[in-house]
């Protein structure tokens, strides 16, 4: 584990962003950064101090950070009692690196720190982007989001979708060059612009059991509408999915939960997000309709659309109209 800054800092040297006092006010957790002027700001730091010590050196008794991808520092959540502080730690970097999440408690400056895994996926339903079967229909490849992140998982047909992608994951503020993904026999092709400029080892989760290839998006021939960066497909371009839903699909209603208009280059489009429920579990996805703003929206929030879903794997579904992704 790492700590930040090798310079002794006092309260005059930093900008305090948060103070969290223990119930009896004998301790305080300070979160702060150093403003380096034209050189920018330091990384955020957090110290657990006795209240009487806050006029001295701040950057001691610090909550540590891991040397992992993404933000990997313990962060204060709440005091459980005068001697116990609950701290959060982001799970996603551990998944990315293929190492176990360490939830062990530890002690700093006489305070017991109880570790709780933190990730926004706990409170959100995954937004399904697209999915496809492997040739033998035993495995399925799924792309999904929660916020601005992207997760890609390969799972056995019928298995539960991992909360965080087991092949690829990033955060909502991380750069993501991946534009589309699909099976290529037993390996996985990820499509992106200028693929030769990127190394798979910098983006794909460590220890994934699949061979992953980066392929230039210009090689993606089946695009429905496209530009240099994205591929717009008919919603689910997979004959195996179509045949499965024709045979086993169950018809239900989904509710439009979000409706937006935007311009994508010279294309005018309406974006619709929808949600449906199967045996108490919610599922989300979306589609886009390319049309001029003046022609008006096809749906409003609260409208119902008809979909078919697979009872064995309910995130496999298809609206009755083949909209564009």
N, C-alpha and C positions, 0 to 999 in steps of 0.2 A: 504494500500500500504506500501511497505517496502523500505528502503534505505540501502546501504551497508557500512559496516566498521564504528566502533565507535571510531576510532583513528583519530586525526587531521593530515592530510597529506599535505605536501607541494610538490612543483614540484621536489624537490630533492629525495623524497621518492617513486616516482612512475615512471612508463614507459608510456609515452604519445603515444597513437596509432593513434590519429586523432585530428586535429585542424580545426575548422570551424568558420571563422570570419564573423561577420555581414557585410553588404555592406559598412558601414562607418568605420568598424574596431573598433568600440567602445566596442563591446562585442565579446567574443569568446566562442565557445562550445568545451570543452576539454573532450576527451574520454581516459581513462587510466586504468591501473591496478597496483597493488602492487606486486612486486616480493619478495616472502617470502623465497627464497633460496630453501633448501631441502624440505621445507613444500609446495612448489608449488606457484602458482599465485593466487591472489585474483580474485573474479569476476570482470568483466569489470564495470567501473563506468563512468558516464557522468555528467559534471557540466556546468552550464551556468554562466559565470563570466564576469564582466567588465574587459576589457583588462588590466587596471591599477591594478587589484586585483590578477593577476595570480602569483605574488610572495608570496602571503599570503596563507591562508588555501584553499586548492582546494576542498575538499569534503564537500562543502556546496552548497546550491542552486542546488541540484542534481536532475536529472531526476529520478523519482521513478520507482520501480519495483512492480509487483503484486506477491503475494504468491500463484502462480499457477504452474501446471505442465509445463514443457518445459520452454524455455526462454520467460520471460514475462515482459520485461523492455521497457520503451519508449527509442527510439533510434533516434538521430538527422538525418534528411534527407537533408533539405536545408533551407536557409533563404529566406523568402518571401519579407521582407523589414527589415528595421533597428530594428524594434520592434516585428517582428513576425517570429517564427521559426516553420517550419513544422517538426513534429516528427512521426515516424512510431511505430506501436504497432502490435505485432503478434496476429492474430485472433485465431489461432489454439488452444491455451490453453483455451480460452473462450468456444469454441465448446466442448472441452474435458470435461470441468467442467459443461457444461449445463447452463451457465449464459450469459446474454446479453453482447455484446461488447460495451464498453463505449468509444464513440468518442467525448466526451465533451472536449472543449478546457480548458486550465488552464494556470495560470501565475506563473512563477518562476523568481525571481530577476528582476521584471519589464518587462519581456519578455513574450508575449502571445505565447503559444505553441498550434499549430493547429494539431490535431490528425488525422492521415491517417491510415486505416487498411492496414497491410502488410502481404503478404503470396505469396510464389513463384507460387502458383496455379493460380494466376491472369494472368500470362504470358504464361502458358503451357496448352496443351491439355491433359486431363487425359489419362493415359495408362491403358486400360481395361485389368484386369487380368483374371477374369472369372465371371460368373453370373448364377443364377438359379431361377426358379419360385418356389413360395410356391405351396402347393398342389392344392389350389383353383385358381391358376394362376392370382390372383388379385394383388399380391405383388411380387417383384423381389429383390433378394439379389445380390449386386454388389461389387466386390473387384477391386480397382484401385489405381494407383500411379501417381505421378508427377515426383519425383526424386527417392530417396531411401525410401521415406515414404510409408506407407500403409494406405488406407482409405477403410472402409467397410460401405456401406449404404444399408438400407432397404427402398424401395420406392414403391408407388403404380404403377402398370403397366401403362406406358404412361406419368408419371411425370418426371420432369427434374431431372437429377442427381445432388445432392448437390455438391458444389465445394469441401467441406471438409466432410469427412465421418461422418454420423450421428449416427453410432453404434460404430465405432472404428476409431481413427486417431492417428498417431504419426508423428514424424519428421524424416528427413533423417538421423539424427545422434542419434536417440533414439533406445534403444534396443527393438526389436520386436520379440516375440516368436511365433506369430501366423503363421501357415503354410497353413491352408486351412479352409474354412468356408462354411457351408451349412445349409439349413433349417432342422429342426426336428419338424414336425407339425407346431405349431405357435411359437416355440422357435428357437434359433439359436445355432448350435454347432460350436465351434471353436476348431480346431485340432492343437496340439503342442506336442513337445517331453517332457516327464516327466510332464504331465499336473498337477499332484498332487502337484507340487512345486509352482504353481502360483495361485494367487487369481484374480478372474475376476474384483473385485473392483479396482485393481491396473492398469488395462489396458482398460477396456470397458468404453466408454463415460458415464459420469454421466447423469442420467435422461433419458437414452434410454428406450423406452416403452417395450422393448423385454426382455424376460428371455434369458440370454446367459450362455451356459455351456462350460466349458473347458474340452476337451476330448483328451485322449492320442492318438497320431497319429497312434499307433499300432492298434487302433480300426478301422482305415480307410481301409476297405477291398478291395475297388475297384481300388487300385493303379495300374497304368499302368507300371511305373518304379518308384522305390523309394529307399530312404536310410532312415537313422534314423531321418532325419530332414525335408525332403521335400516329397511331393507327386506329382508325375508326372502323370497327367491325360490325356486321350485323350482330345483334345482341349475343347470341350463342352460336358460333359457327362450328358446330360439332355434330356430325351425323349420329354418333353414338348417343349423345345427349338427346337429340331429337327423337330417335327411335325408342329410347328408354321412357321418355315422357309420353310418347304416343301409346306405349304399351301399359305402363304402370302409373302414369301421372294422375294425381288427384287435383281436381279443379277447386280453387278457392278464390277469395277476394283479397287484394292488397290495398292499403290506404296510401294515397299520395301525402307525404309528410313534408316535402320541400319542393318549391317551384321557383326557378330563376331563369332570367334571360341574360345572355351575354353574347359578345362578339369574339370569335376565335379566328384571328386573321381577318379574311374577308367573308367568313361564314357567320351567319346569324343562327343562333341555336337557343332552344329552350331545354333546360335541365330539370329533370323530375326525379326525386328520390321517393322510394316507397318502402313500406314495411308490411310484413305479414306474420302470422303466428301459427305455429304447429305444436300441439300438445304443450302449451304454456311457454314455449320458447320463441323469441322474436328473431326475425331475419330481415335484413335490409339489403337493398340494391338500388340501382338507378338506371335511367336511360336518357337519351338526348333525341330531340326532334329538330332537324335542321329546317328552319323556315324564317321568313322575315318577321320582324317584331310587329309590323303593322297588321299582319294576319292574325295576331292574337294567340294566346296560350290555349292549348288543348285541354289542360287540366288545372284545377286549383287545389290547394291544400284541403284535404278531407275527402276528395273524390276517390271513388273506388275503381280499380282495374281488375281484370280477370287474369289469373296466372294458373299454371300447372306446376306442381312440385312433386318430387320423388319422396315417397314416404320413408324409404330407408335412409336417405341422405337429403333432408329437406332444404338445405341451401341450394341443391340442384333444382332449378326451376326455370320457368320461361313465361313471360307475358304472352297473352293471346295474339298480340301484334309484334312483329319482328322489328322493333325499333333499333336504332344505332346505339352502340356503346360510345 
